[in-house]
């Protein structure tokens, strides 16, 4: 019998179906998820900053020796939470969302909401070199998914609202509503139509208003543009685009390289210890790697590179500009290392803000090199710092439009649109040509779980192999006689294919009805002829664990077969027919484009 709460929910849903259209309800929900995602983002930021400020006041972290211990404490707290409470491995928030959209119909577990609220502040607050944007997007998406499940919306609308929540979270953190919308379109491969534009816009506005309500006019980067774009600097911005492209490729390769390096370590305790010590050593020599790094960016924008670098073992040499350039270049190199080491050691966080830090350092380095080359050139270091951030975002995330509008919005630097477009587009084109998929999408693409703007590929990604497997085929053994096969399988089957399996249910071949048709009525062969006489190999095999639906389609196309056997854990489980596969594809395409 339904509880009182369930009956009340049922009444509310019934009233909604009668009085509110689906379109209007989607708009209302987009406002709500935008507000909730914005609130979650503000909460995440405040918890993290509270931890950071408490450590600064209570421990005086200006003593560099303490950098050794703080990251290990944070990672240990995260480890204890994951082991005893969360009990699931932490993953990349954005990648997890993309996987849920493609393979779980947008269903995200409720515990992902509070898991990110706990683990990300502990990681970043204690010095982990990651960002809060990824966790904020993850929290917003989890809230949206569970809210959508509560009000019983369909999977397509739920996916749209998850993108809306992501836009709300980004708008709240950066106070950049336009970039938030573009991020949802570029990263989540959302079709930007009139049906999706208004919900995204409403969610983005809701998120940024939430930020203004709780944080006022506080901005991440307090910077006023003083020098606009000059045509004579075009060549330098092109060079910056090439530089950020190669830095993006380095960032991506370093990310996957360090994760691979940590895999042989047995158990999370060893990863925590090795990672924590490595981060501590890096922080000792390069303090700006501590936490997110927004203060580092702000100091560079204001031209105070000494304050940006902080207290280092090289303070006695920082009056030499080339030493400063070398230290800033060190941040460019080691930010990717510190970030990935934090994540590999068990920490939580995102990659978006670390790319901004790395880009700002690289842009500033390039400007300082130009200005101190002795060739008479002079460029704006603050402008190069800004545009370097855009170049890294475009190259690492493969999101050039997000990069352009984000940097323009958060700094008010709309006068830099031309150099932003030059650097971001060059960085994106080179990085995309070198690396097909970004950090968010590479593993998903390998497993066939990636949604893209390609409708055909997206529809195949949304399809599930187990939904098109047919199991009403009569199996036979290689040692069976022709008579046994005819009486036990052929006479009782409506299919014209007979899979041949061994004692372990492994497929060893197939027999078609056409293979035995001319011998079926020759009774003299009933006891002498064996199944293995007639069987032959299937034209191709479908492997349940590894083959994506796109790969399955390719196998049908290349083999010319109408039916292909499916192998799961080394055993035969059934067949997929081309006709059923195409029917399922057509049905999914209709749902996808409706």
Protein Blocks (a to p, Z undefined) as FASTA:
>chain_A
ZZfklmmmmmmmmmmmmmmcfklmmmmmmmmmmmmmmmmmmmmmmmmmmmmmmmmmmnop
mbmklmmmmmmmmmmmmmmmmmmmnopacddfklmmmmmmmmnnopacfklmmmmmmmmm
mmmmnopacdfklmmmmmmmmmmmmmmmmnopafklmmmmmmmmmmmmmmmmnopaklmm
mmmmmmnopacdfklmmmmmmmmmmmmmmmmmmnomadfblcddfbdcdfklmmmmmmmm
mmmmmmmmmmmmmmmmmmmmmmmpgcjklmmmmmmmmmmmmmmmmmmlgcjllmmmmmmm
nopaklmnopafklmmmmpmklmmmmmmmmmmmmmmmmmmmmmnopacdfklmmmmmmmm
mmmmmmmmmmmnonopacdfklmmmmmmmmmmmmmnopaklmmmmmmmmnopamlmmmmm
mmmmmmmmmmmmmpmbafklmmmmmnopaccfblklmmmmmpcfklmccfkbccddfkbc
fklmmmmmmmmpcbfbdcdddfkopafbdcdfklmmmmmmmmklmmmpcfklmgccdfbd
cdfklmcfklmmmmmmmnopabdcddeehiafbdcdfklmmmmmmmmmmmmmZZ
